[in-house]
Amino acid sequence: MQKKVMVVACTFALLLAAGACKQKQEQPVPQTNIPGQQMPPGQPGMPPGMPPTQPGAPGQPGRNIMIPKGETRVVVPDAVKGKWKAVVLQIDDKEANKSADYTVNLNSDFKVPGSNLKISVGEFLPDFRMNGLDITSTSNEPNNPAVGVRIYEGSKQVFPAPGKKWGWLYARPEFRSMHPFENPKYGIVLKSALKKG
């Protein structure tokens, strides 16, 4: 009799544990530290519209952000469309310990001199914000400048991961280390942007 009670209790405990694991797997995975991610109203920590900070930054609480599933899209608002012509990219040669700045037109390709790297530059967003699946700019002021790029080594896309449309380079130093282009020889960051006219 005692064995039967023990078997029933163990079976019940296993069923509860399996149910808890299944519920945990179905919940969306929280993402942290997305530059320009807009927080839901009433979120404590920073003023509305400010980008989140890294967890544990002095005086700043960390944030967990729920990213919806699906394909992101870049939305360039009318206030920004056609107002910017180029970006200035800083290319660091880590082996030679040298840096050079290159001005690259938006929506064009640039071959990094002396390398097999090619950078496809897309849209520039002066006030980068991520709102759900939309990547956009909340103004035409360079409050959080970012540029969409694809980087190729030879014919292989190395940034962002193959299958993703755009990786983002940020001008603000505190965001440059978030999802950066990683290469043993070269570093590439957004330095600034040039307006038309």
N, C-alpha and C positions, 0 to 999 in steps of 0.2 A: 504493500500500500504506500509506504513511504517513497519507494522508487517511482511509482506512478505519479505521485504529487511532484516529485523532483523533476521528472521528465516533462510534465505539463508546464511547470514553472519555467524551466529552461527554454522550452519551445516558445512560450509567451514572450520571454525576454528577447529571444532572437527576432521574433516578428516585430516587436517594438523597435529594436535597433535597426532592422532593415527599413522600416517605414521612415524613421528619422533620417537615415542616410539618403533615401530617395528624395525626401522633401528638401534636404540641403543641396542636392545636385541640381534640382530644378530652379533654384533661385538664381537671378542674374548675378554675374561676378562683378563686385565693385571695382571701379578703376580709380586710381588716385593720381593727382598732379597733372591734369590736362590743362595746359596753358589756355586761358581764355574760356574755360568751361563755365557756363553760366549756372549758378546754383539756384535751386528752388527758393521761392520766397520764404522768408523766415529762417533761413539757414544762418546759424550763428557764426561769428568769427571775423568776417571781413565785410566791408561795405558792398552793396549790390553792384554787380557788374565787374568787380575786381577779380582777377584771375586767382586761382587757388595757390597755396604755397606748399612746399614739401613738408611732410610730416616731421615734426620735431624741430622745425626752424625756430630760432630764438624768438619767443614772444608770439608765435603763430601756431594755431592748432592745425593739425593735419585734417584732410578731408577725404572721404570716400565718395565717389561719384558713380552713379549708375549709368552705364553707357547702353543706349538702346541697340538692339541687334539690327543689322541691315547695312546697306551701302551708304556711305557718307556722300554728300554732294557739296560742291563749292558754289556759294551764292554770292556774287559780287553785286552789292547794292548800286543803284543809280548814282548815289552821291560819290561813289568811288570809281565806277566804271569810266575808263578813258582818262582818268586824272593822273595816272602814274605811268612812266615810260620804261624805267629800268631799275635794277637793284645793284648794289655794290656788294660783291661777295669777297670775303677774305679767305684766301686759300693758304693754309699752313703746310709747309713741307717739313714734316717732323724730323726726317733724317738729316736734312741740310740745316735745320733750325732757322728757316727763313719764312717770311710771310709776304704775300703780295695781294693787292686789291685789284679786282677786275669788275668793270661795269658791264652788265649783261642785260640786254633788252628783254622785257617780259615776253613770254610766249615764243622763246627762241632757244636754240641749243648753243652750248659753249664747250669747246674742247680745252681741257686744262693743259697748258703748255708743258711739254716734257713728260707727259704721262699718257696712259691709255684711258683716262677718265673723261666722260662726257656728261655735262649737266644739262638737263632739259628744264628750263625755268618756265613755270606756269604763271598763275595769278599772284599778285601782291595784295595783301590785306593789311591796311595800316592799323586797324584796331581789331585784331583777330579775336573772334569769339566762336565757341562751339555751342550750338543750341540744338540739342538732340542729335539728329543726323546731319544737320546743316552746319557747314563751316562758312562763316561770313565775317563781315566787319561792321561794327556798330556805329562807326563814324569814319570820316575821312582824315581824322587826326592820327598821327603816328604814336598812339598810346601803347600799343602792343603789336609792333610790326612783325609780319611773318610772310614768307614766300613759299609757295608750293614748288617742289622740285622732284625730279626723278634723276638718279645718278646711275650711270652705266660704267662698268669696267669691261672694255671691249664691247661686245654686244649683249652682255648679261646685266640685267638690272640688279644693282646691289643696294639701292636705297630708294624708296622703302622696300620692304620685303616683296618679292615677286607676287603679282596678283593685286597689290594695292595700287591705287591710282597716284596718290601724292604723299610725299613725306614733307614735313614742314621745318624750315629753318627760321629761328627766331632771333630778333635783334637784341632783345633784353637779355643781359647776361645771366639773370637768374633762371631763364628758360632754355638757354642754349644746351644744357646737359640733359634735357628731357627728350627722349627718343632721338638722339643725335645721329648723324652720319658717322659710322665708325669704320676706320681704315687704319692699318698699321703705319702707313706712310703719310697720309693726307688728312687734314682737318678742314672742314668747310663750314663757315658761319655767315649769316646775314649781317652785314655791317650797317647798311642804310639803304634808302631808296631815293629815286629822283623823280620829281613831279614833271609833268608835261608843261611846256611853255615857259 
